[in-house]
Amino acid sequence: MKNKTVIRKVNVNGQFTTIHNSILRDKRLSPNGFRLLVNILSDSDENFKLSPTVYCDRLGITKTTFLNAITNLEECGYLKREDSKIDKSKNHYIVSEFGNLNPNQETDIDTAHSESPSTENSAVESNQTQSEKDSQEFDEYLYSIERLMNYEEFENLLLNKWVPELQNVNKAELKKHVDAYLVGFYNECLALAKNPGKHPKALKDYKDLLKKEIFTNHNLEINARNKWSILSLTKHKKPFKTDFETEMGDYYENPRD
C-alpha cells in the first residue's frame, strides 16, 4: 500500500530540466554545489554565461558560498575551469554531467586497489580527515575575506586566477596571493602622501589608518589622498610663525600685564 501522494506540474516543454539519478544521489555534492549544478544545467548551453553575480542573485547566496560550490563541483568532477581563449583574464567553464573532469579521481581509485584492505581503510580515513580540515580552514578563510569580493578587480583575480591555480584546497597558498594584493594596495595609498618627511606625526597616523582599513577592515574605498590631506593640513598642521613686527603690533594693541 502506497504511503505518499505526489502532485506534479504539467510537463511543459522549456520549463523542466532533466537530471540524471547519479547526480541526484551523489553524496559528495554539497547542498549549494548541487543547487548550482542543477541551475547551470537548466540554462542554455550556448546562450547563457556562467556568471557569479547572476547565480548568486538567483540562488540567494554570497560570492563566498558560490566559490565554495564551484570548488565542490571541481572536486566531484562536474566542472573544470580553463583560461578563456578570447580573454586570458577570464575563465572558460567546462561542465560534465558524467562527473569525469577531475583526473585525480581515477588515480586515487587505482592507488587504493593496490594496497591491502587495512592499509587502504587507514589511508582513506586519514586523507578524509585531513581533507575535511583543509576544506574547513579554506572555507573559514574565504568568509574572513568576503568583504573584499565586493571589489571587481579583487573578485576577478580570486575567481579567475588565484583559485584556479591552486592544486588543491589550500588556505596558505591563497592567503599568499591575498596578502600580496593588500600589501600592494597599501603601498599605492602610502605613495599618495605628499611631503611625508615634513609631517612625521601625520605620517604615523596615516600608516595606522591604512593598516586598519586595508588589513583589518578590508576596506579598499579609503579615499587615501583626502585622508592624508586632512591629517597633514588640518589635524597636524604646523603653527604659523608671525614675524617680530607683527608680534609687537599685537602686543601694543593687546598689552599683557
N, C-alpha and C positions, 0 to 999 in steps of 0.2 A: 504493500500500500504506500503510495507516494506521501511525502511529508512536506511538500512545497508547492506553491503556485507561482508561476513566473508570468509576469505581464510584459510583453515585448513590444517595442516600437515597430512600425511598419518598415520593412527593409527598402528604403528609398535610395535609388542609385545616387552616389555622390555624397551621401550623409552617413555612410558606415565605413569603418576601417576593419579589414580582416587581419587578425593577429594569429600567428601560429601558436599552438598549445605549448611548444617548447619554450617560448618567450614568457607566456603566462605562468609557467611553472618553474621558471629558472630562479632558484633560491638565492643565487649570487647577486641578483639585481636588488639595489636599494629601492625603497619606495619612490624616491624622486628620480632615480635612474630609470625605473620602469615607466613612470609618467612621462618623462622627457622622451624616451624612445618611442612610446606609443604616439606622442604628438608629432614627432619627426616623421614617423611612418604614415601619419594621417594626412600630411601635407604633400603637395605636388613634388615629384622628384626633380622636375625640370624648372618650374617657375616659382619656387619658394626658397629663399635663402635661409640658412641656419643662423639666425641672429640671436645672440644672447638677450638683447633687450626685448625682442618680440616674445620669446619663450618665458622670460621672467615675468613679463606682464600677463601673459596668458595663464601661467600656472600659479601666479601669486607667490613667487619665490624670489629670494635675493640673488645677486650675482655670485655670491659665495656658494650658495646652495646649488646654483646652476653649474658652477665649476666642479663641485663635488660630484654632481650627477654625470657630467661629462667624463670625469676620471673613472667613475664606476663603469660606465659603458665601454671605456677603453680597456679596463682590466678584464671585463667579461667578453671582449672581442666583438662587440656590436658596432664600435665606432673607431675610426682612425683619423688622425689629423696629419695633413701634409702641407707643405708650402704651396701657396697658390701660384700657378704659372703666370697669372696675369699681374698679381700684386704680391711680391715676396713678403710684405709686412702682414698679409692676411693668411688665413687658413683655408684649405680645401678639405671638406669633411667627406669621408667615405663611410657609409652606413651599410651594414650587412645583417639581414635577419638570421643568417646562419650562425652568427657569433664566432666567426672564424678569423677575425682580423688581428688577434693577439698571438704572435708567433711563439711566445713563451709558454702558452698553454700546452702545445704538443710536446715541447721539450720537457716540461715538468712531468707529463704522463710517462714518457719513455724512461726518464730517470727513476721514477717511483717503481716501475716494474722490475728494474734491475737490482733493487735492494731486497733484503729479506723482509718478511712481514713486520717483525718487531722494529727493525730499523726504520722501515717505511712509516709506520704509525708515529713513532717518536719524532721523525723529521717533519712530518706533516703538522703535528701538533705544535712543534717548536716554531715552524715557519708561520703558521696561522697566528700564533700568539704574537710574534714579532711584527707580522704584517698588520695585525689589528692595532698594535701600539703605534706603529709608524703612521697608519692611516688616521688614528685619533689625534696624534700630535699635529699632523698635516692639517686636518680639519680645524683644530683649535687655532692654529696659526692663521689660517685663512680668515677665520672670524675676527681675529685680532686686527687684521689689516683691511677689513671690509670697507671702511670709510674711504680708503684710497681708491677703491674701484669706482667711485663717483667721478673720477677724473679720467677723461677719454684716453689720454696718452698712456697713463699707467695701466688702465684696463686692457688696452690693445697689446701692450708689452706682456702683461701677465697671461692673457688668454692665447695670444698668437705666437709668443716667442719663448718665455721662460718655462711655463708648464710643459709645452710640447717637447722641450729639450731635455726634460728630466727623464732619466732611465726608469725611475720608479717613483712612488710617492715618497718624496724626500724633503722634509721641512728645512734641513740645514742648507741644502743647495738652493732652494727657492729663497730662503732668507738672505743669502749672499747677494742675489740679484736685487732684492727689495732694498736692502741696506745700502748697496752701491748707488741705487737710484736716488734714495733720500739724501745721501751724502752729497751727490752731485747737485741736487736741488738746493741744499743748504749753502754750498759754495757759490752757486749762482746768486742767491739772495745776499750773501755776505759781500760779494763784489759790487753790489749796488750802493754800499755805504761810501759816500764821498768824503775824502779827507779824514779817514778814521783816526789817523795819528794825532789830529788836533782835538779829538773828542774821546779820550780814553774811557771816561765813565759811561758815556753814551754807547760806546762800542761794546763794553761789558754787558750792559743791559740789552743791547741789540742781539748779541750772541745768545744770551739766556732766553730771550723771547723766541728766537728762531729754533733753538733746540727743543723748547717746549712745544711749539706749534707743529713743527715738522715731525720730530721723532716720537713725541708722546701723543699729541692730539691728531696727528696725521692730517693736518690742515695745510693744503697747498694753495689756498687762496688768501695769502697773508697780506698782499699789497706792501711788499717789503720796502719799496722806495719811500712810501708815505710814512711807514713806521720809523724808518731811520731819520727822516726829516723832523718828525715830532720829537724824537729823543735828542737829536743833536742840536736842533734850533730852538726848541721850546723847553723841554724838561731840564736839559743840562747846558743851557745857553750860558756862555761866559758873561759876567757882568761888564757893562760898557764903562770904560775908563774916561772920565772927564779931565780936561786939561786944567792947569793950575789957575788960570784967569777965570775960568768958569766956576771952579770951586770957590774962589774968593768972592766972586759976584754973588753966588748963592749964600755965602756966609754973611755978607753985609746986608743982603735982603732979608735973611732969616737968622739973625745973630743967636748964637747959643750961649747960655750962661756959663 
